[in-house]
Amino acid sequence: HFSDCENLIHLLHRLVDQGHTVIVIEHNTDLLEEADYLVEIGPEGGDLGGRVLFQGPVSGLSQCPASPTRPFLTGNGDARTAGSRTRKNAAMRSANSPLPTK
């Protein structure tokens, strides 16, 4: 539900404001858009997944053509299928700095 997601986003922001690091595994695009740092693992689940497709600020995801999530964050995806994928997305937000990249 939208109101549940909105409440969760406010709670996560409060935790970060208190100095906590929050790691969330989620596919809801409203929540992903709030992340400071995103790690997308996929492209699917099981044997078809397990590769890091993208890591960095959410704004950088638009430059990742291999991302199955990109169309949903840029408004070009079908919202009816967004939650049916088996990939995992970890939205990360930290009170300090983003996780280091390779």
N, C-alpha and C positions, 0 to 999 in steps of 0.2 A: 504494500500500500504506500502511496505517495507520502502520506502524513507520517508513517512509520520511518520511512527513509529520511524525511526532513528532520525528524526528532533525532535519529541516529547521527546525522551530519552535525547537528548542533552539539550533541554530546561529544562526538569525536573532536570537534573544534575546542570545546572546553577542556578536554583532556590534554590536548596539545598546548593550549594556553597555560596550563598548569605545569608544563615542562615534560610531559610524557611523550614517548614515541609510540605511534599507533600503526600497526600493520593490519590490514584488512584484506581478506580474499573475497572478491566480490565481482559480479558482472553487471550490477545496476549502473547505468551510465551517469545518473545524477551523482552518485557517490564517487565514481571514477573521476568526474570532472572537478571534484573538490580536492583531489590528491595533489600533494606537492611533487610526488615522485611515483612513477608507475612502472611495474615490471609485468610484462605480458609473457606468459608461458604457453606454448602451444605447438602447432596450430590447433590441434585437437587433444583429446585425452588419451590415456593409455599408451599403446605403442606408437600412436600417431602424434604424440606430444612430447613434452619434456624439454623443449628447446626454448631458450630465451629469445623471443622475437623482438622485444623492445625493452629498453630501460632508460628512464630519464623523466624530465618534466612532461606533463600531459600534453603541453603544446607541441612537443616534438613528435608525438605519435602521428600527426598528420603527414610527416615525412617518411613514414614506414609503410611501404606498399605491402609488405608481408603480413601486416597486422589484420586479423579478422575483426578486431574491435574498432579500428580506425573509421570505417564508414558510419558507425553508430555515434561516434563522438563528433563527426563532421556533419551529421544530419543526412547522410546519404544511405543509411542502412534501413532495414525493415525491422522496426521495433518488435514485431510479433515473433521474430526468430532470435532476437538478441539473447534471451535467457535460455534458449534451447541448446546452445553450444556447450561442449564439454570442456573447453579450455578453462584455464584458471587465470584470473587477473589479481595481482596483489597491488592494492593501492596503498602507498606508504606515505605517511606524513610525519614529520619530525619537528620537534621544537628547536633542534640544533640545525645541522646541515643535512642535505640529502645523502643517501648511501653512496659510497664511492663507486665509480664505474671502472671498468677495466682499462 
